[in-house]
Amino acid sequence: SVRGWTSAHVYLGTSLILVTLLHSGFQFGWNIHTLCFVLMLMVIFSGFFGVFAYLRYPALMTTNRQNTTRDQMMEEISELDKSALTLADQVDRSIHDVVLRSVQRTKLGGNFWAQLTAKDRSGEAVLKLRQAVLSHKPNQPEKKASGGQTLVMMVDFIGQTANDQQAESLRRLLDVMCRKQSLATRVARDIQLSALMEIWLFIHVPLSFGLLATLIAHVFSVFFYW
């Protein structure tokens, strides 16, 4: 089975550490033979990370996805964006502009570094909504941005500025944005875990080819010169 071949590959690769040390008689120098040994260690230890990644990350991905797929989550985020824009348009023009800019700037994935760091900027929408709400209350002192204070500001806006229709739309908008933020965080985490499962291959495979080349050079030099 594939699992059996993989297991044999790991155990045989690990045993090479001891076999190579005994083969070299624990003698090293600045030559192609030591380079071959160093590359072998790098291949083996990068393989250890690969084993760890495939044992741990799939389970984390399953838990994070909550019985959905990434495509389904992305589709739901798209629908939430549309709903948020519709609701924001019912509240106030400035609120709509804030939500529109946030939707346009929300990016998931990107280059490999962005995938590994799992940066999610969906929370900017809530912070910008807070600023927009504050703009309706010019006498309100600026406070440090936080999730709880954002809710307080929106409650103030609902109670003192908005009419009934605006208040209801703003409540629904906040629910939609919070749902989107939660989904975007899960998608970013899913992308990060996928990237972690793949990145070791970009190290392991090139090092393996480098090891093969130095191993051929090692064997050739031994037979030719010794």
C-alpha positions as CSV (number, residue, x, y, z in Angstrom):
1,S,0.0,0.0,0.0
2,V,1.0,3.7,-0.3
3,R,1.1,3.9,3.5
4,G,3.4,0.9,3.6
5,W,5.8,2.3,1.0
6,T,5.8,5.6,2.8
7,S,6.5,4.0,6.1
8,A,9.3,2.0,4.7
9,H,10.7,5.1,3.0
10,V,10.7,6.9,6.3
11,Y,12.3,4.1,8.4
12,L,14.9,3.3,5.8
13,G,15.8,7.0,5.4
14,T,16.1,7.4,9.2
15,S,18.4,4.3,9.4
16,L,20.7,6.0,6.9
17,I,21.9,8.3,9.6
18,L,23.5,5.5,11.6
19,V,24.6,3.5,8.5
20,T,26.3,6.6,7.0
21,L,28.1,7.4,10.2
22,L,29.4,3.8,10.4
23,H,30.2,3.8,6.7
24,S,32.4,7.0,7.0
25,G,34.0,5.8,10.3
26,F,32.9,9.1,11.8
27,Q,35.5,10.9,9.7
28,F,34.5,14.2,8.0
29,G,36.3,16.9,6.1
30,W,35.6,19.7,3.6
31,N,34.9,17.5,0.6
32,I,32.1,16.2,-1.6
33,H,31.5,13.3,0.8
34,T,30.7,15.5,3.8
35,L,28.5,17.6,1.5
36,C,26.6,14.5,0.6
37,F,26.2,13.6,4.3
38,V,24.9,17.1,5.1
39,L,22.4,17.0,2.3
40,M,21.2,13.6,3.4
41,L,20.5,14.9,6.9
42,M,18.6,17.9,5.5
43,V,16.5,15.5,3.3
44,I,15.8,13.3,6.3
45,F,14.8,16.0,8.7
46,S,12.7,17.8,6.1
47,G,11.0,14.5,5.6
48,F,10.3,14.3,9.4
49,F,8.4,17.6,9.1
50,G,6.5,16.1,6.2
51,V,5.4,13.2,8.3
52,F,4.4,15.5,11.1
53,A,2.5,17.7,8.6
54,Y,0.5,14.8,7.1
55,L,-0.3,13.4,10.6
56,R,-1.5,16.6,12.2
57,Y,-2.7,19.1,9.6
58,P,-5.4,17.1,7.8
59,A,-7.3,16.6,11.1
60,L,-7.0,20.3,11.9
61,M,-8.3,21.2,8.4
62,T,-11.3,18.9,8.9
63,T,-12.1,20.5,12.3
64,N,-11.6,24.0,10.9
65,R,-13.9,23.4,7.9
66,Q,-16.8,22.2,10.0
67,N,-18.2,19.8,7.5
68,T,-17.8,22.2,4.6
69,T,-15.4,22.7,1.8
70,R,-13.2,25.8,1.1
71,D,-15.2,26.5,-2.1
72,Q,-18.4,26.4,-0.1
73,M,-17.0,28.8,2.4
74,M,-15.8,31.1,-0.3
75,E,-19.2,31.1,-2.0
76,E,-20.9,31.9,1.3
77,I,-18.4,34.8,1.8
78,S,-19.4,36.1,-1.6
79,E,-23.1,36.0,-0.7
80,L,-22.4,37.7,2.6
81,D,-20.6,40.5,0.8
82,K,-23.6,41.0,-1.4
83,S,-26.0,41.0,1.6
84,A,-23.7,43.4,3.5
85,L,-23.7,45.9,0.6
86,T,-27.4,45.7,0.3
87,L,-27.9,46.3,4.0
88,A,-25.3,49.1,4.1
89,D,-27.1,50.9,1.3
90,Q,-30.2,50.9,3.5
91,V,-28.4,52.5,6.4
92,D,-26.3,55.3,5.1
93,R,-24.2,56.2,2.1
94,S,-21.0,56.5,4.2
95,I,-21.7,53.0,5.7
96,H,-22.1,51.6,2.2
97,D,-18.8,53.2,1.0
98,V,-17.0,51.7,4.0
99,V,-18.4,48.2,3.3
100,L,-17.7,48.5,-0.4
101,R,-14.0,49.4,0.2
102,S,-13.6,46.6,2.7
103,V,-15.1,44.1,0.3
104,Q,-12.8,45.2,-2.5
105,R,-9.7,45.0,-0.2
106,T,-10.5,41.6,1.3
107,K,-8.1,39.1,-0.1
108,L,-7.6,35.5,0.9
109,G,-4.6,33.5,-0.2
110,G,-2.2,35.3,-2.5
111,N,1.5,34.5,-2.7
112,F,3.1,31.8,-0.7
113,W,4.1,34.1,2.1
114,A,0.6,35.4,2.4
115,Q,-0.7,31.9,2.6
116,L,1.7,30.9,5.3
117,T,1.0,34.0,7.5
118,A,-2.8,33.6,7.0
119,K,-3.5,37.3,7.1
120,D,-7.2,38.1,7.2
121,R,-8.2,41.7,6.8
122,S,-12.0,41.1,7.1
123,G,-11.9,42.6,10.6
124,E,-11.1,46.0,9.0
125,A,-14.7,46.2,7.9
126,V,-16.0,46.3,11.5
127,L,-13.4,48.9,12.5
128,K,-14.3,51.1,9.5
129,L,-18.0,50.7,10.3
130,R,-17.2,52.0,13.8
131,Q,-15.5,55.1,12.3
132,A,-18.4,55.7,10.0
133,V,-20.8,55.4,13.0
134,L,-18.6,57.9,14.9
135,S,-18.9,60.3,12.0
136,H,-22.6,60.7,12.8
137,K,-21.6,61.8,16.3
138,P,-19.0,64.6,16.0
139,N,-19.0,65.3,19.7
140,Q,-18.1,61.7,20.6
141,P,-14.5,61.4,21.7
142,E,-12.3,59.0,19.9
143,K,-11.6,55.8,21.8
144,K,-9.3,52.9,21.2
145,A,-10.8,50.5,18.6
146,S,-12.0,47.2,19.9
147,G,-14.8,44.8,19.2
148,G,-16.7,45.7,22.3
149,Q,-16.5,49.4,21.7
150,T,-17.6,48.9,18.2
151,L,-20.7,47.4,19.4
152,V,-21.2,50.3,21.9
153,M,-20.8,52.8,19.1
154,M,-23.3,51.0,16.9
155,V,-25.8,50.8,19.8
156,D,-25.4,54.5,20.3
157,F,-26.0,55.1,16.6
158,I,-29.1,52.9,16.6
159,G,-30.5,54.6,19.7
160,Q,-29.7,58.2,18.9
161,T,-29.3,58.7,15.2
162,A,-30.9,55.9,13.1
163,N,-34.6,55.5,12.4
164,D,-36.3,52.1,12.9
165,Q,-35.5,50.8,9.4
166,Q,-31.8,52.0,9.6
167,A,-31.5,50.4,13.1
168,E,-32.8,47.1,11.9
169,S,-30.6,47.1,8.8
170,L,-27.6,48.0,10.9
171,R,-28.2,45.2,13.3
172,R,-28.5,42.7,10.4
173,L,-25.4,44.3,8.8
174,L,-23.4,43.7,12.0
175,D,-24.5,40.1,12.1
176,V,-23.5,39.6,8.4
177,M,-20.1,41.2,8.9
178,C,-19.3,39.1,12.0
179,R,-20.3,36.0,10.1
180,K,-18.1,37.0,7.2
181,Q,-15.2,37.7,9.6
182,S,-15.6,34.2,11.1
183,L,-15.7,32.5,7.7
184,A,-12.8,34.5,6.4
185,T,-10.7,33.5,9.4
186,R,-11.5,29.9,8.8
187,V,-10.7,30.1,5.1
188,A,-7.4,31.9,5.9
189,R,-6.5,29.1,8.4
190,D,-7.4,26.4,5.8
191,I,-5.2,28.0,3.2
192,Q,-2.4,28.3,5.8
193,L,-2.6,24.6,6.7
194,S,-2.6,23.6,3.1
195,A,0.5,25.7,2.5
196,L,2.2,24.1,5.5
197,M,1.5,20.7,4.0
198,E,3.1,21.7,0.7
199,I,6.0,24.0,1.6
200,W,8.3,21.2,2.9
201,L,8.1,19.6,-0.5
202,F,9.8,22.7,-2.0
203,I,12.7,21.9,0.3
204,H,12.6,18.1,0.4
205,V,12.4,17.4,-3.4
206,P,15.3,19.8,-4.5
207,L,17.5,18.6,-1.7
208,S,16.8,15.0,-2.8
209,F,18.0,15.7,-6.3
210,G,21.0,17.5,-4.9
211,L,21.7,14.5,-2.6
212,L,21.4,12.2,-5.6
213,A,23.9,14.3,-7.6
214,T,26.5,14.4,-4.7
215,L,26.0,10.7,-4.1
216,I,26.9,9.9,-7.7
217,A,29.9,12.1,-7.3
218,H,30.8,10.4,-4.1
219,V,30.6,6.9,-5.6
220,F,32.5,8.0,-8.8
221,S,35.3,9.6,-6.8
222,V,35.7,6.6,-4.5
223,F,36.0,4.1,-7.4
224,F,38.1,6.4,-9.6
225,Y,40.6,7.8,-7.1
226,W,40.7,5.1,-4.5
